[in-house]
Amino acid sequence: MFEIATETALLLILAAFVAGFVDSIAGGGGLISVPALLLAGANPVEALATNKLQGTFGAGTAMVTYARARHVRLRDQLGMAVISAIGGGLGALVAHLVPVGVLRVVMPVILVAVALFFALKPGLSDIDRVQRMRPGVFAVTAVPLIAAYDGFFGPGTGSFFMLAFVMLAGYGVLKATAHTKLLNFSSNIGSLCVFIPSGAMWWAVGLGMAAAQVAGASLGARLAMRVGARLIKPLLVATSTAMAARLLWQAWAG
């Protein structure tokens, strides 16, 4: 049924549920799902491709959940969503041109900075802040850069989108979380358009993980809307720190 042993596939499905829950709240679900796929025997391309497949379902579920609760109007984000999809596709196309080792050195520093910002910055709440960048400028600068990173490497994309919405667009934490999901979903779609023709996808495993992602993302999004910044902020700090620690370990071990 699966490309790997059934018991291993079931463990991956469990990991996808946890990843979907975490990602719907604070981003960083790839910290859980990508290492799990690698440990299950996937090569790096198979792991990235399969992770994009199952992660797309999780991001889509969180997106719909936040939209139904009227925390975001998807129609207002369509332009940014198209830009995000293009950015994700371009990032996936150039993934083989730049040494991943370079990002493994740089990304832990950025992730630690994200964690410190959310841990130490006073006044972060669900209340909107001062807008530092006009929506049009935000759409053609921050959105394609983060989306391209998602297609190229991946971990922390949701956290970076959220940070950009808070710092540049002036959104409150819950509003930023809700608006992140469509852009993350779109960058995943763009990346999938590149990965699917490569033939590296574990379709059976990926679809099984996708079902678990849907359940985890739905639960996580509902919990985030109920608790708000009191849950999102500490979980974002924890996931950013964990991603930084893992990437530092990989760089050291490599």
N, C-alpha and C positions, 0 to 999 in steps of 0.2 A: 504493500500500500504506500509506504513512504520510501524515500530514497535512502534512508538509514534505518537502523533497528528501531522497532516500535517503541521500546522503552526509552530510548534516547530522544525520539521525536516527542514523546509525551512530556519529557523534561523541558524540551524547547518550548512546547506549548504553554507550560506553566511559567517559564521565564517570560514569554510574550505577554501573558496576563499582567504580571508585575510591571513589565516595561510599559505597557499601555496605561496602567494606572498612574505610574510616576510621570510619564511623558505628558499626559493630559493636564497635569497640574503644574509641573515645573520644567518640562523638557528633560532631555537626558536619558530617555528610554533606551537609546542605542548603547549606553554604557552596559546595559544588562543583556540585550539581545545579540549584539555583535560578538562579544566574547563568548557567549553561550554557543553560537553557531560555529565559531572557530574551534571551541573545545569539542564540539560534536563531529569535527573532521572536515568542515567546509574549508576550502582554500579562501584567501582574502576576497577574491572577486565573487565567489559563490556566496560568501557571508554578506558582503555589501549588497549584492543583488537581491538575495532572499530577504534581508532586513528591510530593504526599500519596499518590497512587496507587502510584507506584513505591517510595516510601519505606516504605509499609506492608509490602510483600513483604520488603524488606531487614530491617526490625525483626522481622518474624515469623520469618524464617530464623534470625537471631541468637538470638531467644528460644528456639526449639526446640533449637538447638545447645547452648546453655548448660544447658537443662533436661535433655537427654539425658545430658550429662556430670555431672548431679547437682550443679551449682553453684547451682541454684534449684529450689524446688518451686512450680510454677505454681499449684497448688491453694491454697496459703497466701496467694497474692496476688490471688485473684479479687475480693475486696471492693475493694481499691485499684484493680484494673483497671477495674471498673465506674465508680468515681468518676473515673478518668482519662478514660474514654470520654466521660462527661457533660461534664467540663471541656473536653475538646477540641472537642466540638460547640458548647458555649456560646461558646468563644473564637472559633470560626469565624463564629458568628452575629453577633457584635458587631464583627467585623473592620472593617466599613465605617463604624463609628460614631466611631472614635477615629483622629485623624490619625497615619498611619504615621511622619511626620516626628518626632513626639514620641519614639517608640521608637528611631528612628535616632540620636537624641542620647543617650538613656539607656543603650541596650544596649551600646555599646562600653565604657563605664565598667564595667558589670557583667562583661563578658567579660574585660577586662583583670584585674579582681579575681579571677576564677576562675583565670586563668592564673597570676597571682602566688601564689595560695594553693597550688596544686599544685606550683609550681616551688620555693617557698621553705619550705613547711611541712615541718618535719622529722618523721620517723617514719611517713610515709604508706607503707603496705605492704599486703600481702594479709592481714594479721592484723587481726581485729576490734578496734574501739576502744570507748571508753566511750559508752553510749547516752545521749543527751541528751533524747530525746523518745520517749514511749511510742508503740507502733505505731498505736493508735487515733487519737491526736492527729496523728501524722504523716500518716495517711490522709486526714484531713479538713482539713488546712491546707496542707502542702507539695505534696501530690499534685494537688489541683484547681487550685492557683495555677499550677504549672508546666505542667499539661495545658492550661489555658486559654490560657496564653502560646503553647503549641504550635499550637493552633487559630488563634490570632490573628496570630501573626508567624512563629515557627518556629525560626530558626537557633539552635543551641546547646541545644535541649531535652534531648537526651541528656546533655550535660555538666552541665546544671542538676540533672537527676534524680540523676546520679551524685554531685554535690557534696552534695546533700541527704542521700543515703544515708550518705555518709562522715561529714559533720559532725553530722547530727541523729540518724540511726539507729545510728551507730557501726560501720558495716560496713567491712571491708577493701576495698581498691580493686577486686580481681577480683570479690568477692561483690557489691559495689555495681554494677559493670558488668553482671553477670548479671541482677540484680533490676531494673535500669533498663529492660530490653528489653520486658518485658510491658507496662509502663506506657506506654512510648513507642508500642508497637504499638496499645494501646487508645486513646490520644489521637488517633492517626492515623485509626483506625476512626471515632471520633466526628466528626472533622473531615470525613472522606469522606462521611458521611451528610448533611452540609450542602453540600459542593461538588458531589457528583454531580447533584443536581437542578438545579444552576445551568446545566448544559450547557456548562461551560467546559473540560471535560476533553479532552485529546488522548489518546484511548483507544489507538490503535495505537502511538504513540510511547511512551506510558506503560507499556504492557504489555511492549514491547521493553526499556525501561529496567528494568522490574521483574525480568525474567529475569536481567539483568546484576547487579542489586542482590542477588538470591539468591546468585549465585556469589561476589560480592565479600564479602557478609556472612558466608557460610559459611567462607570462607578466613580472614577477619579474626577471627572468633570463635574458631576453632581455634588461630590463632596467639596470641591473647590468653590463652587457657587454658594454653598451653604456656609462655609467657614471663611472664605475670602483670604485676605492677605495674611491672616494669622496662621494659615496652613501653607500657602504658596511660598511665602518668604523663607521660612526655615527649610522647607523641602528643596527649594532652589539652591540655597546655600549648601545643603548636604550633597545634592547631586553634582553641583559644580566642583566641589572639593573632591568628591569621589572620582569624577572623571579626570581631574588634574592628577590625582594620586596614581590612577591606573596608567595614564599616559607617561608620567614620569618613570614609573616602574618599567613600562615597555621600552622607553628610550634607554634606560640604564641597562636593562637585560639585553637589549639589542646591541 
